Amino acid sequence: MSEHVTLVFDISWGFEEPALLKLMEIAVQKKPSSSYERKAWSINGLTIMLFEKKLVVQGGLNQNTKEFLRGLKEIPGLSLDGKNVATWLQIFPSRHNAVLCPECKETSLSITGEMEGLDMVFKGECGHKNRLRPPMFMLTNRILPDINILISKTLSRLIELGYFDRFEVVFPEFILDVIDQFKGPSRKDAVSDELTNLRELEKDSKITLNTLTGLPLTIDPSILKDEDKVILELAQLTNSILMTSDKVLKQRAGLQERPTIYVSPDDYGKIKVIEKVRTP
């Protein structure tokens, strides 16, 4: 007997309905069972129901239906929340907290940013490019930048250039107090400036900023003098994708199976050049 599954895709901004209808050409169109259903189909034991803001898939699993589900996942504007991502990862097992490649479906714990001409390209361990747009097919589209990324203002620049669109950026306000324990006021000023930049980007609806205000996070006091340990602990506590330009921190995150986006500090200046070229 085949395993029964129910998956609910959220329909978000950018949903390409023509791409869905194209995929459904191989399915049998059904009469909607209620006034809330816009369209309905069946294929290989699956029933697919299109609502105004949801796409619901129910039925048995086999190799054919799994391939069909992979096709659905690639349609822009269809996303899964945490519960449905968990169901997806039961169907398509992957490493804990790994990021699923939208092209080959392989998983990566490390994503690397590389310069290609006047563009920043992000690649998974499989070598395929990742546009870094939700859904990322892990438990969250949440990203936590490390101190160096914040000081260099690399994250806000990349967001302005169109990367990390609609991601949730974790920026704990108390990190400014943690920075006080390190190399002087200039670092705190730079990070404070980046927080201002991120707040402006949130006002423009490009990201959601989570400062963790009021959230009772408990960090081991013994690690407060180790910047890397603080960042890694925050990434674990908030289940975030870590963004760093520190190879050692990247390796430490890998040992903890913490997904990481790595951008070389050598590319900071190149990103500034892209920003200037693209800014009218």
ZADO-1210 file (C-alpha; in nm, 4 decimals, padded with zeros to 6 digits):
<atoms>
<atom x="00.0000" y="00.0000" z="00.0000" code="MET" pos="1"/>
<atom x="00.1387" y="00.3422" z="-00.0909" code="SER" pos="2"/>
<atom x="00.1965" y="00.6048" z="00.1771" code="GLU" pos="3"/>
<atom x="-00.0710" y="00.8740" z="00.1957" code="HIS" pos="4"/>
<atom x="00.0378" y="01.2371" z="00.2005" code="VAL" pos="5"/>
<atom x="-00.1186" y="01.5810" z="00.2429" code="THR" pos="6"/>
<atom x="00.0859" y="01.8855" z="00.1416" code="LEU" pos="7"/>
<atom x="-00.0380" y="02.2446" z="00.1553" code="VAL" pos="8"/>
<atom x="00.1528" y="02.4992" z="-00.0532" code="PHE" pos="9"/>
<atom x="00.1076" y="02.8688" z="00.0261" code="ASP" pos="10"/>
<atom x="00.0536" y="03.0904" z="-00.2773" code="ILE" pos="11"/>
<atom x="00.2691" y="03.3987" z="-00.2395" code="SER" pos="12"/>
<atom x="00.3728" y="03.7024" z="-00.4391" code="TRP" pos="13"/>
<atom x="00.5193" y="03.6031" z="-00.7757" code="GLY" pos="14"/>
<atom x="00.3057" y="03.2907" z="-00.8187" code="PHE" pos="15"/>
<atom x="00.3222" y="03.1817" z="-01.1828" code="GLU" pos="16"/>
<atom x="-00.0168" y="03.0216" z="-01.2457" code="GLU" pos="17"/>
<atom x="00.0611" y="02.9589" z="-01.6155" code="PRO" pos="18"/>
<atom x="00.3489" y="02.7342" z="-01.5046" code="ALA" pos="19"/>
<atom x="00.1073" y="02.5390" z="-01.2824" code="LEU" pos="20"/>
<atom x="-00.1457" y="02.5031" z="-01.5641" code="LEU" pos="21"/>
<atom x="00.1322" y="02.3838" z="-01.7945" code="LYS" pos="22"/>
<atom x="00.2300" y="02.1139" z="-01.5462" code="LEU" pos="23"/>
<atom x="-00.1352" y="02.0142" z="-01.5063" code="MET" pos="24"/>
<atom x="-00.1692" y="01.9367" z="-01.8771" code="GLU" pos="25"/>
<atom x="-00.0708" y="01.5796" z="-01.7902" code="ILE" pos="26"/>
<atom x="-00.3433" y="01.5594" z="-01.5212" code="ALA" pos="27"/>
<atom x="-00.7180" y="01.5035" z="-01.5457" code="VAL" pos="28"/>
<atom x="-00.9201" y="01.8140" z="-01.4667" code="GLN" pos="29"/>
<atom x="-01.1982" y="01.7593" z="-01.2133" code="LYS" pos="30"/>
<atom x="-01.5048" y="01.9551" z="-01.1169" code="LYS" pos="31"/>
<atom x="-01.4326" y="02.1597" z="-00.8012" code="PRO" pos="32"/>
<atom x="-01.6073" y="02.0132" z="-00.4971" code="SER" pos="33"/>
<atom x="-01.6828" y="02.3505" z="-00.3376" code="SER" pos="34"/>
<atom x="-01.7209" y="02.7162" z="-00.4252" code="SER" pos="35"/>
<atom x="-01.3839" y="02.7843" z="-00.2598" code="TYR" pos="36"/>
<atom x="-01.1944" y="02.5684" z="-00.5068" code="GLU" pos="37"/>
<atom x="-01.0856" y="02.7505" z="-00.8200" code="ARG" pos="38"/>
<atom x="-00.9636" y="02.4388" z="-01.0020" code="LYS" pos="39"/>
<atom x="-00.9047" y="02.0706" z="-00.9275" code="ALA" pos="40"/>
<atom x="-00.7124" y="01.7860" z="-01.0909" code="TRP" pos="41"/>
<atom x="-00.6200" y="01.4218" z="-01.0347" code="SER" pos="42"/>
<atom x="-00.3080" y="01.2353" z="-01.1408" code="ILE" pos="43"/>
<atom x="-00.1634" y="00.8980" z="-01.0399" code="ASN" pos="44"/>
<atom x="-00.3750" y="00.8781" z="-00.7255" code="GLY" pos="45"/>
<atom x="-00.3140" y="01.2403" z="-00.6246" code="LEU" pos="46"/>
<atom x="-00.5822" y="01.5077" z="-00.5993" code="THR" pos="47"/>
<atom x="-00.4688" y="01.8677" z="-00.6476" code="ILE" pos="48"/>
<atom x="-00.6971" y="02.1539" z="-00.5393" code="MET" pos="49"/>
<atom x="-00.6240" y="02.5169" z="-00.6212" code="LEU" pos="50"/>
<atom x="-00.7681" y="02.7758" z="-00.3836" code="PHE" pos="51"/>
<atom x="-00.7212" y="03.1517" z="-00.3783" code="GLU" pos="52"/>
<atom x="-00.4205" y="03.1391" z="-00.1457" code="LYS" pos="53"/>
<atom x="-00.3449" y="02.7665" z="-00.1127" code="LYS" pos="54"/>
<atom x="-00.2648" y="02.4656" z="-00.3283" code="LEU" pos="55"/>
<atom x="-00.3567" y="02.1385" z="-00.1551" code="VAL" pos="56"/>
<atom x="-00.2194" y="01.8004" z="-00.2652" code="VAL" pos="57"/>
<atom x="-00.3562" y="01.4765" z="-00.1226" code="GLN" pos="58"/>
<atom x="-00.3154" y="01.1115" z="-00.2127" code="GLY" pos="59"/>
<atom x="-00.0823" y="00.8145" z="-00.2321" code="GLY" pos="60"/>
<atom x="00.2921" y="00.8268" z="-00.2912" code="LEU" pos="61"/>
<atom x="00.4847" y="00.6359" z="-00.5538" code="ASN" pos="62"/>
<atom x="00.7784" y="00.7140" z="-00.7797" code="GLN" pos="63"/>
<atom x="00.5594" y="00.8935" z="-01.0358" code="ASN" pos="64"/>
<atom x="00.3814" y="01.1096" z="-00.7801" code="THR" pos="65"/>
<atom x="00.7145" y="01.1987" z="-00.6183" code="LYS" pos="66"/>
<atom x="00.8441" y="01.3264" z="-00.9515" code="GLU" pos="67"/>
<atom x="00.5216" y="01.5237" z="-00.9932" code="PHE" pos="68"/>
<atom x="00.5698" y="01.6814" z="-00.6493" code="LEU" pos="69"/>
<atom x="00.9229" y="01.7839" z="-00.7459" code="ARG" pos="70"/>
<atom x="00.7745" y="01.9629" z="-01.0455" code="GLY" pos="71"/>
<atom x="00.5237" y="02.1458" z="-00.8261" code="LEU" pos="72"/>
<atom x="00.7973" y="02.2631" z="-00.5927" code="LYS" pos="73"/>
<atom x="00.9816" y="02.4337" z="-00.8775" code="GLU" pos="74"/>
<atom x="00.6879" y="02.6610" z="-00.9649" code="ILE" pos="75"/>
<atom x="00.7671" y="03.0172" z="-00.8476" code="PRO" pos="76"/>
<atom x="00.5353" y="03.1516" z="-00.5779" code="GLY" pos="77"/>
<atom x="00.4519" y="02.8158" z="-00.4182" code="LEU" pos="78"/>
<atom x="00.6030" y="02.7776" z="-00.0714" code="SER" pos="79"/>
<atom x="00.5759" y="02.5461" z="00.2282" code="LEU" pos="80"/>
<atom x="00.5561" y="02.6451" z="00.5925" code="ASP" pos="81"/>
<atom x="00.7449" y="02.4631" z="00.8674" code="GLY" pos="82"/>
<atom x="00.4943" y="02.1788" z="00.9138" code="LYS" pos="83"/>
<atom x="00.4707" y="02.1110" z="00.5415" code="ASN" pos="84"/>
<atom x="00.8474" y="02.1392" z="00.4951" code="VAL" pos="85"/>
<atom x="00.8801" y="01.8683" z="00.7610" code="ALA" pos="86"/>
<atom x="00.6396" y="01.6515" z="00.5585" code="THR" pos="87"/>
<atom x="00.8403" y="01.7243" z="00.2429" code="TRP" pos="88"/>
<atom x="01.1648" y="01.6198" z="00.4098" code="LEU" pos="89"/>
<atom x="01.0015" y="01.2924" z="00.5179" code="GLN" pos="90"/>
<atom x="00.9209" y="01.2249" z="00.1523" code="ILE" pos="91"/>
<atom x="01.2614" y="01.3437" z="00.0308" code="PHE" pos="92"/>
<atom x="01.5008" y="01.2784" z="00.3211" code="PRO" pos="93"/>
<atom x="01.8038" y="01.5048" z="00.3521" code="SER" pos="94"/>
<atom x="02.0673" y="01.5933" z="00.6062" code="ARG" pos="95"/>
<atom x="01.9471" y="01.7681" z="00.9188" code="HIS" pos="96"/>
<atom x="01.8908" y="02.1391" z="00.8523" code="ASN" pos="97"/>
<atom x="02.0469" y="02.1151" z="00.5067" code="ALA" pos="98"/>
<atom x="01.9333" y="02.3420" z="00.2230" code="VAL" pos="99"/>
<atom x="01.7728" y="02.1653" z="-00.0728" code="LEU" pos="100"/>
<atom x="01.9019" y="02.2552" z="-00.4203" code="CYS" pos="101"/>
<atom x="01.6093" y="02.3637" z="-00.6412" code="PRO" pos="102"/>
<atom x="01.7792" y="02.2124" z="-00.9479" code="GLU" pos="103"/>
<atom x="01.9198" y="01.8700" z="-00.8535" code="CYS" pos="104"/>
<atom x="01.7473" y="01.8220" z="-00.5134" code="LYS" pos="105"/>
<atom x="02.0812" y="01.7488" z="-00.3451" code="GLU" pos="106"/>
<atom x="02.1393" y="01.9036" z="-00.0028" code="THR" pos="107"/>
<atom x="02.4046" y="02.1494" z="00.1135" code="SER" pos="108"/>
<atom x="02.5204" y="02.2586" z="00.4545" code="LEU" pos="109"/>
<atom x="02.7424" y="02.5199" z="00.2924" code="SER" pos="110"/>
<atom x="02.6503" y="02.7766" z="00.0254" code="ILE" pos="111"/>
<atom x="02.9291" y="02.9869" z="-00.1235" code="THR" pos="112"/>
<atom x="02.8989" y="03.3316" z="-00.2811" code="GLY" pos="113"/>
<atom x="03.1277" y="03.3843" z="-00.5820" code="GLU" pos="114"/>
<atom x="03.1785" y="03.6795" z="-00.8121" code="MET" pos="115"/>
<atom x="03.0954" y="03.6195" z="-01.1796" code="GLU" pos="116"/>
<atom x="03.1605" y="03.9397" z="-01.3727" code="GLY" pos="117"/>
<atom x="02.9437" y="04.2080" z="-01.2155" code="LEU" pos="118"/>
<atom x="02.7239" y="03.9618" z="-01.0327" code="ASP" pos="119"/>
<atom x="02.7289" y="03.7662" z="-00.7093" code="MET" pos="120"/>
<atom x="02.6375" y="03.4013" z="-00.7628" code="VAL" pos="121"/>
<atom x="02.5551" y="03.1633" z="-00.4767" code="PHE" pos="122"/>
<atom x="02.6255" y="02.7926" z="-00.5208" code="LYS" pos="123"/>
<atom x="02.5518" y="02.4877" z="-00.3099" code="GLY" pos="124"/>
<atom x="02.7883" y="02.1979" z="-00.2520" code="GLU" pos="125"/>
<atom x="02.6449" y="02.0400" z="-00.5687" code="CYS" pos="126"/>
<atom x="02.7751" y="02.3341" z="-00.7741" code="GLY" pos="127"/>
<atom x="02.4335" y="02.4562" z="-00.8888" code="HIS" pos="128"/>
<atom x="02.3293" y="02.8171" z="-00.8460" code="LYS" pos="129"/>
<atom x="02.0779" y="02.9108" z="-00.5778" code="ASN" pos="130"/>
<atom x="01.8800" y="03.2333" z="-00.6217" code="ARG" pos="131"/>
<atom x="01.8373" y="03.2569" z="-00.2443" code="LEU" pos="132"/>
<atom x="01.4678" y="03.3225" z="-00.2599" code="ARG" pos="133"/>
<atom x="01.2091" y="03.1523" z="-00.0425" code="PRO" pos="134"/>
<atom x="01.1247" y="02.8744" z="-00.0057" code="PRO" pos="135"/>
<atom x="01.4718" y="02.7436" z="00.0796" code="MET" pos="136"/>
<atom x="01.3324" y="02.4014" z="00.1786" code="PHE" pos="137"/>
<atom x="01.4719" y="02.3794" z="00.5226" code="MET" pos="138"/>
<atom x="01.2766" y="02.4695" z="00.8350" code="LEU" pos="139"/>
<atom x="01.3222" y="02.8401" z="00.7854" code="THR" pos="140"/>
<atom x="01.4154" y="03.1208" z="00.5457" code="ASN" pos="141"/>
<atom x="01.5850" y="03.2924" z="00.8377" code="ARG" pos="142"/>
<atom x="01.9378" y="03.4282" z="00.8055" code="ILE" pos="143"/>
<atom x="02.1796" y="03.5407" z="01.0772" code="LEU" pos="144"/>
<atom x="02.4793" y="03.7535" z="00.9661" code="PRO" pos="145"/>
<atom x="02.8002" y="03.7374" z="01.1662" code="ASP" pos="146"/>
<atom x="02.9795" y="04.0453" z="01.2990" code="ILE" pos="147"/>
<atom x="03.2126" y="04.0886" z="01.0002" code="ASN" pos="148"/>
<atom x="02.9237" y="04.0716" z="00.7543" code="ILE" pos="149"/>
<atom x="02.7480" y="04.3423" z="00.9565" code="LEU" pos="150"/>
<atom x="03.0548" y="04.5659" z="00.9843" code="ILE" pos="151"/>
<atom x="03.1150" y="04.5502" z="00.6085" code="SER" pos="152"/>
<atom x="02.7432" y="04.6207" z="00.5379" code="LYS" pos="153"/>
<atom x="02.7585" y="04.3342" z="00.2879" code="THR" pos="154"/>
<atom x="02.4132" y="04.2020" z="00.3752" code="LEU" pos="155"/>
<atom x="02.2253" y="04.5300" z="00.3188" code="SER" pos="156"/>
<atom x="02.4138" y="04.5835" z="-00.0090" code="ARG" pos="157"/>
<atom x="02.3185" y="04.2358" z="-00.1342" code="LEU" pos="158"/>
<atom x="01.9552" y="04.2895" z="-00.0324" code="ILE" pos="159"/>
<atom x="01.9507" y="04.6190" z="-00.2247" code="GLU" pos="160"/>
<atom x="02.0852" y="04.4279" z="-00.5258" code="LEU" pos="161"/>
<atom x="01.7937" y="04.1828" z="-00.5092" code="GLY" pos="162"/>
<atom x="01.9343" y="03.8929" z="-00.3085" code="TYR" pos="163"/>
<atom x="01.7642" y="03.7516" z="00.0035" code="PHE" pos="164"/>
<atom x="01.4311" y="03.8965" z="-00.1111" code="ASP" pos="165"/>
<atom x="01.1660" y="03.8540" z="00.1631" code="ARG" pos="166"/>
<atom x="01.4036" y="03.6665" z="00.3956" code="PHE" pos="167"/>
<atom x="01.3789" y="03.7054" z="00.7701" code="GLU" pos="168"/>
<atom x="01.7016" y="03.8635" z="00.8984" code="VAL" pos="169"/>
<atom x="01.7886" y="03.7945" z="01.2612" code="VAL" pos="170"/>
<atom x="01.9644" y="04.0864" z="01.4282" code="PHE" pos="171"/>
<atom x="01.9537" y="04.0558" z="01.8075" code="PRO" pos="172"/>
<atom x="01.9746" y="04.4065" z="01.9520" code="GLU" pos="173"/>
<atom x="02.1854" y="04.2803" z="02.2414" code="PHE" pos="174"/>
<atom x="02.4599" y="04.1911" z="01.9909" code="ILE" pos="175"/>
<atom x="02.5565" y="04.5592" z="02.0129" code="LEU" pos="176"/>
<atom x="02.6351" y="04.5037" z="02.3808" code="ASP" pos="177"/>
<atom x="02.8322" y="04.1901" z="02.2974" code="VAL" pos="178"/>
<atom x="03.0421" y="04.3875" z="02.0462" code="ILE" pos="179"/>
<atom x="03.1395" y="04.6273" z="02.3268" code="ASP" pos="180"/>
<atom x="03.3593" y="04.3497" z="02.4616" code="GLN" pos="181"/>
<atom x="03.5685" y="04.3448" z="02.1448" code="PHE" pos="182"/>
<atom x="03.7992" y="04.5829" z="01.9582" code="LYS" pos="183"/>
<atom x="03.6698" y="04.9337" z="02.0260" code="GLY" pos="184"/>
<atom x="03.3779" y="05.1641" z="01.9329" code="PRO" pos="185"/>
<atom x="03.4260" y="05.1722" z="01.5536" code="SER" pos="186"/>
<atom x="03.2932" y="04.8177" z="01.5159" code="ARG" pos="187"/>
<atom x="02.9842" y="04.8984" z="01.7207" code="LYS" pos="188"/>
<atom x="02.9209" y="05.2138" z="01.5147" code="ASP" pos="189"/>
<atom x="02.9468" y="05.0181" z="01.1880" code="ALA" pos="190"/>
<atom x="02.7089" y="04.7479" z="01.3122" code="VAL" pos="191"/>
<atom x="02.4672" y="05.0120" z="01.4389" code="SER" pos="192"/>
<atom x="02.4718" y="05.1736" z="01.0939" code="ASP" pos="193"/>
<atom x="02.3930" y="04.8370" z="00.9350" code="GLU" pos="194"/>
<atom x="02.1000" y="04.7900" z="01.1724" code="LEU" pos="195"/>
<atom x="01.9660" y="05.1266" z="01.0474" code="THR" pos="196"/>
<atom x="02.0088" y="05.0072" z="00.6876" code="ASN" pos="197"/>
<atom x="01.8215" y="04.6846" z="00.7596" code="LEU" pos="198"/>
<atom x="01.5366" y="04.8722" z="00.9264" code="ARG" pos="199"/>
<atom x="01.4993" y="05.0866" z="00.6141" code="GLU" pos="200"/>
<atom x="01.4916" y="04.7725" z="00.3984" code="LEU" pos="201"/>
<atom x="01.2198" y="04.6315" z="00.6222" code="GLU" pos="202"/>
<atom x="01.0155" y="04.9501" z="00.5712" code="LYS" pos="203"/>
<atom x="01.0499" y="04.8888" z="00.1958" code="ASP" pos="204"/>
<atom x="00.9135" y="04.5337" z="00.2498" code="SER" pos="205"/>
<atom x="01.2322" y="04.3766" z="00.1154" code="LYS" pos="206"/>
<atom x="01.2991" y="04.1767" z="00.4338" code="ILE" pos="207"/>
<atom x="01.1548" y="04.1051" z="00.7750" code="THR" pos="208"/>
<atom x="01.3834" y="04.2108" z="01.0570" code="LEU" pos="209"/>
<atom x="01.3766" y="04.0101" z="01.3789" code="ASN" pos="210"/>
<atom x="01.5624" y="04.1811" z="01.6643" code="THR" pos="211"/>
<atom x="01.4511" y="03.9139" z="01.9146" code="LEU" pos="212"/>
<atom x="01.3250" y="04.1873" z="02.1470" code="THR" pos="213"/>
<atom x="01.1483" y="04.0268" z="02.4408" code="GLY" pos="214"/>
<atom x="01.2445" y="03.6750" z="02.3377" code="LEU" pos="215"/>
<atom x="01.4004" y="03.4972" z="02.6395" code="PRO" pos="216"/>
<atom x="01.7090" y="03.3469" z="02.4769" code="LEU" pos="217"/>
<atom x="01.9534" y="03.1912" z="02.7203" code="THR" pos="218"/>
<atom x="02.3174" y="03.2095" z="02.6147" code="ILE" pos="219"/>
<atom x="02.5847" y="03.0365" z="02.8195" code="ASP" pos="220"/>
<atom x="02.7749" y="03.3206" z="02.9965" code="PRO" pos="221"/>
<atom x="03.1005" y="03.1298" z="02.9516" code="SER" pos="222"/>
<atom x="03.0970" y="03.1933" z="02.5740" code="ILE" pos="223"/>
<atom x="03.0297" y="03.5684" z="02.5821" code="LEU" pos="224"/>
<atom x="03.3982" y="03.6461" z="02.5327" code="LYS" pos="225"/>
<atom x="03.4159" y="03.4299" z="02.2190" code="ASP" pos="226"/>
<atom x="03.2515" y="03.6120" z="01.9292" code="GLU" pos="227"/>
<atom x="03.2241" y="03.3028" z="01.7079" code="ASP" pos="228"/>
<atom x="03.0636" y="03.0960" z="01.9820" code="LYS" pos="229"/>
<atom x="02.8049" y="03.3676" z="02.0468" code="VAL" pos="230"/>
<atom x="02.7095" y="03.3813" z="01.6788" code="ILE" pos="231"/>
<atom x="02.6927" y="03.0021" z="01.6471" code="LEU" pos="232"/>
<atom x="02.4830" y="02.9770" z="01.9620" code="GLU" pos="233"/>
<atom x="02.2422" y="03.2388" z="01.8258" code="LEU" pos="234"/>
<atom x="02.2199" y="03.0549" z="01.4929" code="ALA" pos="235"/>
<atom x="02.1332" y="02.7336" z="01.6747" code="GLN" pos="236"/>
<atom x="01.8826" y="02.8964" z="01.9117" code="LEU" pos="237"/>
<atom x="01.7002" y="03.0736" z="01.6274" code="THR" pos="238"/>
<atom x="01.7452" y="02.7926" z="01.3701" code="ASN" pos="239"/>
<atom x="01.8997" y="03.0375" z="01.1238" code="SER" pos="240"/>
<atom x="02.1167" y="03.0044" z="00.8177" code="ILE" pos="241"/>
<atom x="02.4487" y="03.1560" z="00.9221" code="LEU" pos="242"/>
<atom x="02.6060" y="03.4127" z="00.6871" code="MET" pos="243"/>
<atom x="02.9780" y="03.4635" z="00.7350" code="THR" pos="244"/>
<atom x="03.3015" y="03.5717" z="00.5686" code="SER" pos="245"/>
<atom x="03.5126" y="03.3767" z="00.8178" code="ASP" pos="246"/>
<atom x="03.6386" y="03.0383" z="00.6920" code="LYS" pos="247"/>
<atom x="03.7057" y="02.9132" z="01.0431" code="VAL" pos="248"/>
<atom x="03.3523" y="03.0022" z="01.1552" code="LEU" pos="249"/>
<atom x="03.2191" y="02.8318" z="00.8431" code="LYS" pos="250"/>
<atom x="03.4062" y="02.5136" z="00.9414" code="GLN" pos="251"/>
<atom x="03.2841" y="02.5339" z="01.3003" code="ARG" pos="252"/>
<atom x="02.9270" y="02.5736" z="01.1762" code="ALA" pos="253"/>
<atom x="02.9704" y="02.2711" z="00.9507" code="GLY" pos="254"/>
<atom x="03.0747" y="02.0577" z="01.2479" code="LEU" pos="255"/>
<atom x="02.7453" y="02.1566" z="01.4116" code="GLN" pos="256"/>
<atom x="02.5483" y="02.0881" z="01.0921" code="GLU" pos="257"/>
<atom x="02.4508" y="02.4535" z="01.0775" code="ARG" pos="258"/>
<atom x="02.3707" y="02.5689" z="00.7185" code="PRO" pos="259"/>
<atom x="02.6059" y="02.8474" z="00.6158" code="THR" pos="260"/>
<atom x="02.6346" y="03.1045" z="00.3379" code="ILE" pos="261"/>
<atom x="02.9957" y="03.2065" z="00.2869" code="TYR" pos="262"/>
<atom x="03.1034" y="03.5291" z="00.1158" code="VAL" pos="263"/>
<atom x="03.4768" y="03.5940" z="00.0883" code="SER" pos="264"/>
<atom x="03.5975" y="03.9241" z="00.2388" code="PRO" pos="265"/>
<atom x="03.7926" y="03.9672" z="-00.0861" code="ASP" pos="266"/>
<atom x="03.4554" y="04.0268" z="-00.2543" code="ASP" pos="267"/>
<atom x="03.3433" y="04.3135" z="-00.0293" code="TYR" pos="268"/>
<atom x="03.4905" y="04.5736" z="-00.2641" code="GLY" pos="269"/>
<atom x="03.3521" y="04.3997" z="-00.5721" code="LYS" pos="270"/>
<atom x="03.0026" y="04.4073" z="-00.4227" code="ILE" pos="271"/>
<atom x="03.0415" y="04.7828" z="-00.3704" code="LYS" pos="272"/>
<atom x="03.1339" y="04.8156" z="-00.7389" code="VAL" pos="273"/>
<atom x="02.8217" y="04.6239" z="-00.8427" code="ILE" pos="274"/>
<atom x="02.6153" y="04.8496" z="-00.6180" code="GLU" pos="275"/>
<atom x="02.7548" y="05.1626" z="-00.7823" code="LYS" pos="276"/>
<atom x="02.7077" y="05.0251" z="-01.1352" code="VAL" pos="277"/>
<atom x="02.3462" y="04.9223" z="-01.0740" code="ARG" pos="278"/>
<atom x="02.2439" y="05.2314" z="-00.8788" code="THR" pos="279"/>
<atom x="02.0895" y="05.4934" z="-01.1127" code="PRO" pos="280"/>
</atoms>
